[in-house]
Amino acid sequence: MRDLRELRTLAGLTQRRLSSLALIERSRLSLIETEQTAATQREQERLLRALTRALDERAAKVAAARSNLQAPGAGMLASASA
């Protein structure tokens, strides 16, 4: 799982948080990230679920922030064009 660290970082998760969400020991997650050991099928499934959930939550926050910026009367863009 070579890109695991990158995905974890993109999701805004620490090793501690991801290991907690995926129910994997943090030390084992570290070994998986550095390819010193391979994740089992069950660990891969748990990691995928945890990362998907975290990335979905992060995407929802970005979408909400974007819609707030585009709302009528929001921010400096609206006052500058008035």
N, C-alpha and C positions, 0 to 999 in steps of 0.2 A: 504494500500500500504506500507507494512512493509519494503520492501527492496528499497523503493524509494531513500532514502538518500544514500544507498550504490551504486545504479546505477548512481545517480547524481555525486557522487564522482569519480566513475570509468570513467565516461564520461568527467571528468575534469571541471565540471560546478559548479559555486557557486549557492546558492539559488536565488540570484538576477538575474543571467544570465538565469537559467532555467525558472524562472517565466516570464522573458521577452520573451523568445522563445515560451513558452507555453501560453502566454497571460493570466496568472493567477497572482493575487496579491501575492507579496512575503509573506505577513503575512498569507495568506490562504495556500500557499505551505508549510509553516512551520507547520501549524496545520495538514495538510495532512501527512507530514513526521512523525510527532510525534503521529499520529493516534488519535488526538483530534477531528478530523472530517473526514468524508469520502469524497473522490473525487467523483464528479458526473461522469456520463458516458462521457460527453463531455470533462471534465477536464482530465480524464484518457486517452482519445484519443489524446488530445493535448500534454500531458506529454509523452506519448509513441512516438509520432512523433518527438518531440524535442529531447528526449533521443536517439532514433534510429539515427537521423541525426548526433548528436554529437558523438556518438560511432562510426559511420561509418567514420566520418572525422578523428577521433583519430586513427582508424585502418589503414586508408589510409596513415597517417603520419608515422606510425610505419613501414608499408610495404615499403614506399619510403626510409626511413632511412636504413632498412634492405638491400634493393637492392643496395643502395649506398655503404654499407660496403662490399657487395659481388662482386662489379664491379671490373673487372681486373684493377690492378694498384691502387686500393683504399686502403688507410689506411696503418697501420703498418704491417699487415699480409702479404701483397704483397712484401714489401721491406725486410722483415725478411726471406722470402723463396727464395729470389733472390741470 
